[in-house]
Amino acid sequence: MLRPPPPSSVLTAGAAAARPPASVMQPQRQAAHRRRAETLRLRRVFEMFDRDGDGVITPAELSGALCRLGARGEAPPAAAALDAVVAAYIAPGMAGLRFAEFEALHAELAGLGGRQAVAAAEAEEEKEADMREAFGVFDEDGDGYISAAELQAVLSRMGLPEAACMARVRDMIAAADRDSDGRVDYEEFKAMMAAGN
């Protein structure tokens, strides 16, 4: 006959089942530790900016700190934009940013920087893809090089008069051919396009 387990073992088994395994808890602890370390770092920066120690960073204190760090004085439109962002975080009736507002401002600025970096990387990838596509138009046989014959064929299809003279086409290749192998590879093509040739 089967006996039910004693009540204390049922509770222990239930508690063990409700607790996540250590492998799940470790990343959570690490994330919490990172958040505490970031908050401590921000608190130190806040205290450094708060020159008079009143718990509020005024726009003048923030501007002074940014000047000392070399982040002010070079681009007035950027400085005005930063001033506007900072002003949006100052609570009504306050002379400046308290720590919680400073922390929220930091999060927004870090997010903007991250989004700008992602957008720049995506734009660079798109530019690279466009450049490879343009190179592919000239590299008809797909061997990774633009020969004089390939350039002449493309110029001819485009109806350009340079296609009529192979010597002129070879001169065009030579102008971009940095390693003097008589053809243009992708890197040489990119350099030529960047130079506006």
C-alpha positions in Angstrom: 0.0 0.0 0.0 1.2 3.4 -1.0 1.6 6.0 1.7 1.5 9.7 1.1 4.7 11.4 1.9 5.0 13.2 5.1 3.8 16.8 5.0 7.2 18.3 5.6 8.7 16.6 2.6 5.8 17.8 0.4 6.6 21.4 1.4 10.3 20.9 0.9 9.7 19.5 -2.6 7.3 22.3 -3.5 9.7 25.0 -2.3 12.5 23.4 -4.3 10.3 23.2 -7.4 9.3 26.9 -7.0 12.9 28.0 -6.7 14.7 28.5 -10.1 17.8 26.5 -10.6 21.2 28.1 -9.8 22.0 28.3 -13.5 19.1 30.7 -13.9 19.9 32.7 -10.7 23.5 33.4 -11.6 22.8 35.6 -14.7 20.1 37.4 -12.6 22.6 38.1 -9.8 25.2 39.3 -12.4 22.7 41.7 -13.9 21.7 43.0 -10.5 25.4 43.5 -9.6 26.0 45.4 -12.9 23.0 47.6 -12.2 24.3 48.4 -8.7 27.8 49.1 -10.0 26.4 51.4 -12.7 24.3 53.2 -10.2 27.3 53.7 -7.9 29.4 54.9 -10.9 26.6 57.4 -11.8 26.3 58.5 -8.2 30.1 59.3 -8.2 29.8 61.3 -11.4 26.7 63.1 -10.0 28.7 64.1 -6.9 31.6 65.2 -9.0 29.3 67.5 -11.1 27.4 68.8 -8.0 30.2 71.2 -7.0 28.4 72.7 -4.0 27.2 69.4 -2.7 23.5 70.4 -2.4 22.2 67.3 -4.1 21.2 69.2 -7.3 23.3 69.7 -10.5 22.4 73.1 -11.8 22.7 73.8 -15.5 25.8 76.0 -14.7 27.4 73.1 -12.8 26.7 70.7 -15.6 28.0 73.2 -18.2 31.2 73.7 -16.2 31.7 70.0 -15.8 31.3 69.5 -19.5 33.7 72.3 -20.3 36.3 70.7 -18.0 35.8 67.4 -19.8 36.2 69.2 -23.2 32.6 68.5 -24.3 31.6 72.1 -24.6 32.6 75.1 -26.8 33.1 73.3 -30.1 29.6 73.0 -31.6 27.0 75.6 -30.4 24.0 73.8 -32.0 24.9 70.6 -30.2 25.4 72.5 -26.9 22.0 74.1 -27.3 20.4 70.7 -28.1 22.0 69.2 -24.9 20.8 72.2 -22.9 17.2 71.6 -24.1 17.4 67.9 -23.3 18.7 68.6 -19.8 16.1 71.3 -19.2 13.4 68.7 -20.0 14.6 66.6 -17.1 14.6 69.4 -14.5 11.5 69.1 -12.3 9.3 72.1 -12.1 10.4 74.4 -9.3 13.8 72.8 -9.1 17.1 74.7 -9.9 18.6 71.6 -11.5 18.8 67.8 -11.7 18.4 65.6 -8.7 20.1 62.2 -8.8 17.0 60.3 -10.1 16.6 62.8 -12.9 20.3 62.7 -13.7 20.1 58.9 -13.9 17.1 59.1 -16.2 18.9 61.7 -18.4 21.9 59.4 -18.6 19.7 56.5 -19.7 18.2 58.5 -22.4 21.5 59.9 -23.7 23.0 56.4 -23.6 20.0 55.1 -25.5 20.3 57.9 -28.1 24.0 57.1 -28.5 23.3 53.4 -29.0 20.5 54.1 -31.5 22.8 56.5 -33.4 25.6 54.0 -33.5 23.2 51.3 -34.8 21.9 53.7 -37.5 25.4 54.6 -38.5 26.4 51.0 -38.8 23.3 50.2 -40.8 24.0 53.1 -43.1 27.6 51.9 -43.5 26.4 48.4 -44.3 24.0 49.8 -46.9 26.7 51.9 -48.5 29.0 48.9 -48.7 26.2 46.8 -50.3 25.6 49.5 -52.8 29.3 49.7 -53.6 29.5 46.0 -54.1 26.5 46.1 -56.4 28.1 48.9 -58.4 31.3 46.9 -58.6 29.4 43.9 -59.8 28.0 45.8 -62.7 31.5 46.3 -64.1 32.9 42.9 -63.0 30.9 41.0 -65.6 32.6 37.7 -65.2 32.5 37.8 -61.4 36.2 37.1 -61.0 36.7 40.0 -58.5 38.4 42.3 -61.0 37.3 44.9 -63.6 39.3 44.4 -66.8 39.7 46.9 -69.6 37.4 44.7 -71.8 34.7 44.6 -69.1 34.9 48.4 -68.6 34.7 48.9 -72.4 31.6 46.7 -72.6 29.8 48.6 -69.8 30.8 52.0 -71.2 29.5 50.8 -74.6 26.1 49.7 -73.2 25.9 53.1 -71.5 26.5 54.8 -74.8 29.6 56.7 -73.7 32.1 57.7 -76.3 35.1 56.6 -74.2 34.1 53.0 -75.2 35.2 53.5 -78.8 38.9 53.8 -77.9 40.5 50.9 -76.0 43.6 53.1 -75.2 41.3 55.5 -73.4 39.6 52.6 -71.5 43.1 51.3 -70.5 44.0 54.8 -69.2 40.8 54.8 -67.1 41.8 51.4 -65.6 45.4 52.6 -65.0 44.2 55.7 -63.2 42.5 53.4 -60.5 44.9 50.5 -60.7 47.2 51.0 -57.6 49.0 47.7 -57.8 49.6 48.0 -61.6 48.2 44.6 -62.5 46.2 46.0 -65.4 42.8 45.6 -63.7 40.8 47.1 -60.9 40.0 45.1 -57.8 37.2 45.9 -55.3 39.4 47.9 -52.9 40.8 50.0 -55.8 37.2 50.6 -57.1 36.2 51.8 -53.6 39.2 54.1 -53.4 38.4 55.5 -56.9 34.7 56.1 -56.0 35.7 57.8 -52.7 38.1 60.1 -54.5 35.3 61.0 -57.0 37.3 59.8 -60.1 
